[in-house]
Every structure is written in structure tokens, then in C-alpha cells.
């Protein structure tokens, strides 16, 4: 599979090697790594609390499944942490080891995030897909 991107503004960003790269500038809310980490942990704590609240009336095995889904979702997100959104690479998820909820056991699921400032074209061989 090949991904192509084009900055919809027509601008390309120079890299440290002087080449033009189809990659947007990224600005964080803060340059403090500890503040970013704290924000991540706060978000994770909020997700844990939400699962805890939503599963409070369930039996312990079903509650454990809720937290397992949270961990699997986090794993998929961490896989894409360093992804270049201008040139995204598909990440496989819902494998037989991490499947959850109503996914098709015969399906192969892939995800990636794109930058809305670009136009993408995906092409390849669909094989036996219908």
C-alpha cells in the first residue's frame, strides 16, 4: 500500500536536511514534557474512573472486561504516538489477542490518523475483499 499526501495549502515544510517534506508543523500547548505527561495521566485517570462508574453494577469478570477494553484501546493509541500524520502508516488492531466488543472474528482491522490539511489517496490490491 502506498500513501500520497499533498498539503492543501500548497506549502511544504523544509526538513533539517534542506529537503521539502509533506509534514505539517506541530505546536504543543506546552513545551514542558512533565506537563504533557501529567495531562496524559489525568486523561487516563478520567478514563479509568469512567469505566469504573459505568461497570459498577456488573460482576467482577464483566468489570475486568471493561478495563481490558481500555488497556487495548490505549495500546492502539500508543502504537500511533510517533506517527507522521502527513504519511500515516496503518496500525493493525482488534487482532485475536486484543479483540473486543462486536468486531468480526474474520475481519482484519486497521486504523491510522490523518491530518485534515492534506489530501490522501490509498491504493492497492483488494484481494478477496468484497
VEXVEXSE-464940 format. One record per residue: residue number from 1; residue in one letter; x, y, z of N, C-alpha, C, O in turn. Coordinates in Angstrom, 2 decimals. Atoms other than C-alpha are relative to their C-alpha. Layout:
# residues N
> nr;rest;nu;nv;nw;cau;cav;caw;cu;cv;cw;ou;ov;ow
> NUM;a;X;Y;Z;X;Y;Z;X;Y;Z;X;Y;Z $
...
END
This chain:
# residues 130
> nr;rest;nu;nv;nw;cau;cav;caw;cu;cv;cw;ou;ov;ow
> 1;x;0.85;-1.17;0.00;0.00;0.00;0.00;0.90;1.23;0.00;1.93;1.26;0.66 $
> 2;x;-0.75;-1.24;0.08;1.24;3.46;-0.81;-0.90;1.16;0.41;-2.06;1.21;0.01 $
> 3;x;0.74;-1.20;-0.35;0.13;6.72;0.72;0.64;1.18;-0.70;1.87;1.28;-0.79 $
> 4;x;-0.50;-1.23;0.59;0.44;10.02;-1.07;-0.65;1.15;0.74;-1.81;1.04;1.14 $
> 5;x;0.61;-1.13;-0.66;-0.11;13.38;0.53;0.37;1.28;-0.73;1.39;1.37;-1.40 $
> 6;x;-0.22;-1.31;0.57;-0.37;16.94;-0.61;-0.55;1.00;0.99;-1.70;0.89;1.42 $
> 7;x;0.45;-1.05;-0.90;-0.58;19.95;1.65;-1.04;0.81;-0.75;-0.76;1.36;-1.82 $
> 8;x;1.07;-0.70;0.69;-3.90;21.55;0.76;0.28;1.50;-0.14;-0.33;2.18;-0.96 $
> 9;x;-0.36;-1.41;0.14;-2.34;24.97;1.29;1.08;0.20;-1.06;1.40;1.33;-1.43 $
> 10;x;-1.04;-0.08;1.02;0.33;24.15;-1.29;1.38;0.19;0.59;2.35;0.30;-0.16 $
> 11;x;-1.28;-0.23;-0.65;3.11;24.61;1.27;0.63;-1.31;0.44;-0.07;-2.21;0.91 $
> 12;x;-0.75;1.14;-0.49;5.78;22.06;2.05;0.99;0.54;1.04;1.49;1.65;0.90 $
> 13;x;-0.87;-0.43;-1.08;7.91;22.25;5.18;1.42;-0.52;-0.23;1.60;-1.70;-0.51 $
> 14;x;-1.36;0.48;0.18;11.72;22.12;4.87;0.43;-0.85;1.20;0.07;-0.55;2.34 $
> 15;x;-0.53;0.84;-1.07;13.45;19.38;6.87;1.37;0.52;0.39;1.88;1.47;-0.20 $
> 16;x;-1.34;-0.42;-0.44;16.75;19.68;8.70;1.04;-0.30;-1.05;2.16;0.21;-0.98 $
> 17;x;-0.93;0.34;1.07;18.38;18.21;5.58;-0.19;0.89;-1.21;0.46;0.69;-2.24 $
> 18;x;0.23;-0.92;1.10;17.07;21.01;3.38;-0.99;-0.51;-1.03;-1.31;0.20;-1.98 $
> 19;x;0.99;0.55;0.93;14.58;18.73;1.60;-1.38;0.51;0.39;-1.62;0.89;1.53 $
> 20;x;1.38;-0.34;-0.29;10.93;19.56;1.32;-0.73;-1.26;0.41;-0.58;-2.31;-0.22 $
> 21;x;0.71;1.16;-0.52;8.71;17.24;3.31;-1.46;0.36;0.18;-1.80;1.46;0.59 $
> 22;x;1.44;-0.18;-0.16;4.96;16.84;3.34;-0.34;-0.31;1.45;-0.87;-1.38;1.76 $
> 23;x;0.22;0.20;-1.43;4.69;17.27;7.09;-0.38;1.34;0.63;0.37;2.31;0.52 $
> 24;x;0.42;-1.27;-0.59;2.76;19.93;8.97;0.81;0.35;1.23;1.37;-0.52;1.89 $
> 25;x;-0.61;-0.43;-1.24;4.23;21.98;11.73;-0.92;-0.40;1.14;-2.14;-0.29;1.03 $
> 26;x;0.78;0.41;-1.16;3.11;20.72;15.12;0.38;0.90;1.16;1.56;1.06;1.48 $
> 27;x;-0.27;-0.81;-1.18;2.77;23.01;18.09;-0.78;-0.58;1.16;-1.99;-0.76;1.08 $
> 28;x;0.65;0.52;-1.20;2.03;21.62;21.52;-0.49;1.17;0.83;-0.06;2.31;0.65 $
> 29;x;0.49;-1.04;-0.90;0.13;23.52;24.18;1.11;0.49;0.92;1.09;1.62;1.39 $
> 30;x;-1.10;-0.35;-0.90;3.30;23.50;26.25;1.27;-0.69;-0.45;1.22;-1.75;-1.09 $
> 31;x;-1.28;0.63;0.31;6.97;22.76;25.81;0.50;-0.82;1.18;1.56;-1.43;1.10 $
> 32;x;-0.41;0.71;-1.20;7.14;21.21;29.29;-0.41;-1.47;-0.09;-1.60;-1.77;-0.03 $
> 33;x;0.35;1.42;0.10;7.34;17.39;28.96;-0.77;-0.52;1.21;-1.66;-1.35;1.06 $
> 34;x;0.69;0.45;-1.21;6.20;16.89;32.56;-1.47;0.42;-0.04;-2.34;-0.35;0.37 $
> 35;x;1.38;-0.45;0.11;3.07;18.96;31.94;-0.77;-0.86;-1.00;-1.93;-1.18;-0.77 $
> 36;x;0.63;0.88;0.97;2.31;16.85;28.86;-0.27;-1.38;0.60;-1.33;-1.96;0.38 $
> 37;x;0.18;1.30;-0.65;2.83;13.67;30.87;-1.15;0.05;1.01;-1.97;-0.85;1.06 $
> 38;x;1.07;-0.14;-0.99;0.57;14.93;33.66;-1.37;0.05;-0.68;-2.33;-0.53;-0.17 $
> 39;x;1.27;-0.07;0.73;-2.14;15.73;31.11;-0.41;-1.39;-0.49;-1.59;-1.75;-0.43 $
> 40;x;0.26;1.37;0.43;-1.85;12.19;29.71;-0.51;-0.85;1.16;-1.51;-1.56;1.02 $
> 41;x;0.39;0.78;-1.18;-2.08;10.64;33.19;-1.38;0.43;0.51;-2.19;-0.40;0.90 $
> 42;x;1.33;-0.49;-0.40;-5.05;12.86;34.08;-1.09;-0.56;-0.91;-2.16;-0.95;-0.44 $
> 43;x;0.96;0.55;0.94;-6.83;11.72;30.92;-0.21;-1.49;0.21;-1.33;-1.99;0.12 $
> 44;x;0.10;1.44;-0.26;-6.06;8.10;31.68;-0.79;-0.25;1.29;-1.62;-1.15;1.34 $
> 45;x;0.74;0.13;-1.26;-7.33;8.51;35.25;-1.50;0.26;-0.24;-2.35;-0.44;0.30 $
> 46;x;1.40;-0.29;0.31;-10.55;10.06;33.89;-0.65;-1.19;-0.73;-1.80;-1.52;-0.46 $
> 47;x;0.53;1.16;0.71;-10.99;7.08;31.53;-0.21;-1.17;0.96;-1.23;-1.86;0.88 $
> 48;x;0.14;1.08;-1.00;-10.39;4.62;34.38;-1.22;0.26;0.89;-2.00;-0.66;1.16 $
> 49;x;1.15;-0.33;-0.84;-12.92;6.45;36.55;-1.31;-0.20;-0.75;-2.31;-0.64;-0.17 $
> 50;x;1.23;0.17;0.79;-15.47;6.40;33.71;-0.34;-1.49;-0.13;-1.50;-1.88;0.04 $
> 51;x;0.25;1.44;0.09;-15.05;2.64;33.19;-0.48;-0.52;1.35;-1.40;-1.34;1.41 $
> 52;x;0.39;0.42;-1.35;-15.30;2.18;36.95;-1.47;0.35;0.26;-2.22;-0.48;0.78 $
> 53;x;1.38;-0.44;-0.21;-18.55;4.16;37.08;-0.98;-0.80;-0.87;-2.02;-1.25;-0.39 $
> 54;x;0.91;0.69;0.92;-20.10;2.51;34.01;-0.14;-1.49;0.28;-1.13;-2.10;-0.12 $
> 55;x;0.05;1.45;-0.27;-19.31;-1.01;35.24;-0.27;-0.32;1.46;-0.18;-1.47;1.86 $
> 56;x;0.15;0.19;-1.45;-20.06;-0.51;38.95;-1.02;-1.07;0.36;-0.84;-1.76;1.36 $
> 57;x;1.06;0.96;-0.32;-23.19;-2.69;38.86;0.23;-1.38;-0.62;-0.61;-2.26;-0.46 $
> 58;x;-0.27;1.27;0.66;-21.59;-5.53;36.90;0.79;-0.93;0.91;1.37;-0.51;1.91 $
> 59;x;-0.79;0.94;-0.80;-19.99;-8.68;38.23;1.49;0.22;-0.30;1.82;0.84;-1.31 $
> 60;x;-1.44;-0.27;0.14;-16.16;-8.66;38.64;0.59;-0.41;-1.35;1.49;0.26;-1.86 $
> 61;x;-0.54;0.44;1.29;-15.50;-10.59;35.42;-0.38;0.99;-1.10;0.46;1.34;-1.94 $
> 62;x;0.43;-0.98;1.01;-17.54;-8.17;33.31;0.70;1.34;0.23;1.06;2.03;-0.73 $
> 63;x;-0.73;-1.24;-0.30;-15.90;-5.22;35.09;1.43;-0.09;-0.53;1.95;0.86;-1.11 $
> 64;x;-1.37;0.20;0.49;-12.48;-6.67;34.27;0.05;0.15;-1.51;1.02;0.68;-2.05 $
> 65;x;0.05;-0.17;1.46;-13.52;-6.82;30.60;-0.01;1.47;-0.39;0.61;1.85;-1.37 $
> 66;x;0.01;-1.44;0.28;-14.24;-3.09;30.70;1.38;0.61;0.08;1.77;1.42;-0.77 $
> 67;x;-1.36;-0.52;-0.13;-10.74;-2.36;31.93;0.93;-0.59;-1.06;1.87;0.06;-1.51 $
> 68;x;-0.79;0.63;1.07;-9.29;-4.81;29.40;-0.20;0.76;-1.31;0.76;0.99;-2.04 $
> 69;x;0.28;-0.79;1.20;-11.01;-2.86;26.60;0.77;1.33;0.06;1.34;1.77;-0.94 $
> 70;x;-0.73;-1.26;-0.16;-9.49;0.34;27.99;1.49;-0.19;-0.29;2.10;0.61;-0.99 $
> 71;x;-1.43;0.27;0.23;-5.98;-1.18;28.01;0.27;-0.26;-1.48;1.26;0.24;-2.02 $
> 72;x;-0.20;0.27;1.42;-6.37;-2.48;24.45;-0.12;1.27;-0.82;0.65;1.49;-1.76 $
> 73;x;0.15;-1.28;0.70;-7.60;0.92;23.27;1.23;0.88;0.18;1.68;1.53;-0.76 $
> 74;x;-1.22;-0.77;-0.28;-4.63;2.59;24.94;1.16;-0.54;-0.83;1.95;0.24;-1.37 $
> 75;x;-1.07;0.61;0.79;-2.29;0.12;23.22;-0.04;0.43;-1.45;1.01;0.73;-2.04 $
> 76;x;0.13;-0.44;1.40;-3.64;1.03;19.78;0.43;1.46;-0.12;1.12;1.82;-1.07 $
> 77;x;-0.37;-1.42;0.05;-3.25;4.73;20.56;1.52;0.18;0.16;2.11;1.03;-0.52 $
> 78;x;-1.45;-0.11;-0.19;0.34;4.25;21.78;0.76;-0.43;-1.24;1.84;0.09;-1.51 $
> 79;x;-0.65;0.43;1.24;1.20;2.43;18.55;0.15;1.17;-0.98;1.12;1.24;-1.73 $
> 80;x;-0.03;-1.12;0.93;0.42;5.64;16.66;0.61;1.26;0.56;0.56;2.31;-0.09 $
> 81;x;-0.52;-1.18;-0.68;2.14;8.01;19.07;1.01;0.78;-0.84;0.96;2.00;-0.90 $
> 82;x;-1.05;-0.65;0.78;5.10;8.75;16.81;-0.32;0.06;-1.49;0.57;0.32;-2.30 $
> 83;x;0.37;0.04;1.41;3.17;8.52;13.55;0.07;1.39;-0.63;-0.34;2.39;-0.03 $
> 84;x;0.00;-1.22;0.80;3.77;11.17;10.94;-1.38;0.08;-0.64;-1.69;-0.69;-1.55 $
> 85;x;1.38;-0.10;0.49;0.17;12.27;10.27;-0.07;0.35;-1.48;-1.09;0.10;-2.13 $
> 86;x;-0.02;-0.31;1.43;1.17;13.50;6.82;0.25;-1.25;-0.82;-0.19;-1.34;-1.97 $
> 87;x;-0.26;1.28;0.66;2.37;10.00;5.90;-0.36;-1.13;0.95;0.52;-1.86;1.42 $
> 88;x;0.40;0.99;-0.99;0.32;7.72;8.14;0.25;-1.44;-0.47;0.16;-1.75;-1.65 $
> 89;x;-0.19;1.42;0.24;1.07;4.03;8.38;-1.11;-0.74;0.74;-1.30;-0.52;1.93 $
> 90;x;1.09;0.71;-0.68;-1.87;1.73;9.11;0.50;-0.84;1.18;1.55;-1.48;1.10 $
> 91;x;-0.31;0.78;-1.19;-1.82;0.13;12.56;-1.09;-1.05;0.14;-2.28;-0.73;0.14 $
> 92;x;0.99;1.06;-0.15;-3.50;-3.22;12.98;-0.53;-0.02;1.42;0.23;0.12;2.38 $
> 93;x;0.60;0.13;-1.33;-5.92;-3.54;15.87;-1.13;-1.01;-0.07;-1.50;-1.47;-1.15 $
> 94;x;1.01;1.05;-0.12;-8.60;-5.94;17.06;0.51;-1.32;-0.58;-0.19;-2.00;-1.33 $
> 95;x;-0.53;1.30;0.38;-6.33;-8.92;16.46;-0.63;-1.04;0.91;-1.38;-0.69;1.82 $
> 96;x;0.59;1.03;-0.86;-7.26;-12.24;18.02;0.44;0.17;1.44;-0.26;-0.27;2.36 $
> 97;x;-0.47;-0.22;-1.37;-5.19;-11.23;21.05;-0.69;1.18;0.68;-0.81;1.20;1.90 $
> 98;x;0.53;-1.23;-0.60;-6.84;-7.86;21.55;-1.44;0.32;-0.39;-1.92;1.41;-0.10 $
> 99;x;1.36;-0.29;0.47;-10.31;-8.18;20.06;-0.94;0.27;1.17;-0.74;-0.23;2.28 $
> 100;x;1.00;-0.30;-1.00;-13.26;-6.80;21.97;-1.26;0.51;-0.68;-1.23;0.98;-1.82 $
> 101;x;1.31;-0.49;0.43;-16.91;-5.91;21.57;-0.52;-0.75;-1.22;-0.45;-1.97;-1.25 $
> 102;x;0.73;0.64;1.09;-18.67;-6.60;18.25;0.78;-0.10;-1.30;0.19;-0.04;-2.38 $
> 103;x;-0.79;0.10;1.20;-15.79;-6.95;15.83;-0.21;-1.36;-0.67;-0.56;-2.34;-0.01 $
> 104;x;0.13;1.23;0.78;-15.92;-9.59;13.08;1.24;-0.85;0.24;2.35;-0.38;0.01 $
> 105;x;-1.17;0.83;-0.28;-13.67;-12.52;14.06;0.83;-0.31;-1.24;2.00;-0.67;-1.13 $
> 106;x;-0.74;0.26;1.23;-12.69;-12.97;10.40;0.55;1.28;-0.63;1.28;1.22;-1.62 $
> 107;x;-0.44;-1.28;0.57;-12.04;-9.27;9.77;1.41;0.35;0.41;1.93;-0.12;1.42 $
> 108;x;-1.31;-0.59;-0.34;-8.72;-7.50;9.72;-0.22;1.50;0.08;-0.60;2.14;-0.89 $
> 109;x;0.28;-1.40;-0.27;-8.97;-4.06;11.24;1.29;0.80;0.04;2.28;0.39;0.65 $
> 110;x;-1.15;-0.89;0.05;-6.55;-1.22;10.57;-0.49;1.41;0.30;-1.62;1.77;-0.01 $
> 111;x;0.35;-1.38;-0.29;-6.54;2.35;11.76;1.22;0.89;-0.20;2.36;0.42;-0.09 $
> 112;x;-1.05;-1.02;0.00;-4.49;5.49;11.28;-0.66;1.36;0.02;-1.81;1.52;-0.37 $
> 113;x;0.51;-1.36;-0.04;-4.92;9.18;11.81;0.62;0.81;-1.11;1.79;0.62;-1.46 $
> 114;x;-0.48;-0.86;1.07;-4.60;11.74;9.08;-0.10;1.46;0.44;-0.81;1.79;1.38 $
> 115;x;0.03;-1.43;-0.25;-4.01;15.46;9.09;-1.01;0.62;-0.96;-0.88;0.43;-2.17 $
> 116;x;1.04;-0.54;0.89;-7.06;17.34;7.74;0.52;1.04;-0.99;-0.21;1.44;-1.90 $
> 117;x;-0.55;-0.97;0.94;-4.75;19.80;5.96;0.48;-0.65;-1.29;0.87;0.05;-2.22 $
> 118;x;-0.51;0.71;1.16;-3.78;17.11;3.44;-1.09;-0.77;-0.71;-2.17;-1.01;-0.16 $
> 119;x;0.86;0.86;0.79;-5.43;15.10;0.71;0.76;-1.31;-0.15;1.94;-1.31;-0.47 $
> 120;x;-0.65;1.31;0.05;-4.70;11.36;0.72;-0.63;-0.87;-1.07;-1.81;-0.72;-1.39 $
> 121;x;0.51;1.00;0.94;-5.05;8.60;-1.82;0.58;-1.34;0.41;1.79;-1.51;0.51 $
> 122;x;-0.41;1.35;-0.35;-4.94;4.95;-0.83;-0.28;-0.88;-1.21;-1.34;-0.80;-1.83 $
> 123;x;0.25;0.94;1.07;-4.50;2.28;-3.44;0.77;-1.27;0.28;1.74;-1.28;1.05 $
> 124;x;-0.64;1.29;-0.19;-3.52;-1.32;-3.60;-0.87;-1.10;-0.58;-1.78;-0.83;-1.35 $
> 125;x;0.73;1.16;0.47;-4.83;-4.80;-4.27;-1.03;-0.39;1.06;-0.67;-0.65;2.21 $
> 126;x;1.04;0.35;-0.96;-8.17;-5.58;-2.63;-0.08;-1.50;0.24;-0.79;-1.94;1.14 $
> 127;x;-0.01;1.45;-0.20;-7.53;-9.31;-2.99;-1.39;-0.59;-0.05;-2.11;-0.41;-1.03 $
> 128;x;1.29;0.66;-0.04;-10.59;-11.28;-1.94;-1.06;0.83;0.73;-2.15;0.33;1.00 $
> 129;x;0.96;-0.84;-0.72;-12.29;-8.37;-0.17;-1.21;0.28;-0.88;-1.10;0.45;-2.09 $
> 130;x;1.23;-0.27;0.75;-15.86;-7.77;-1.16;-0.40;1.45;0.15;-1.41;1.88;-0.41 $
END
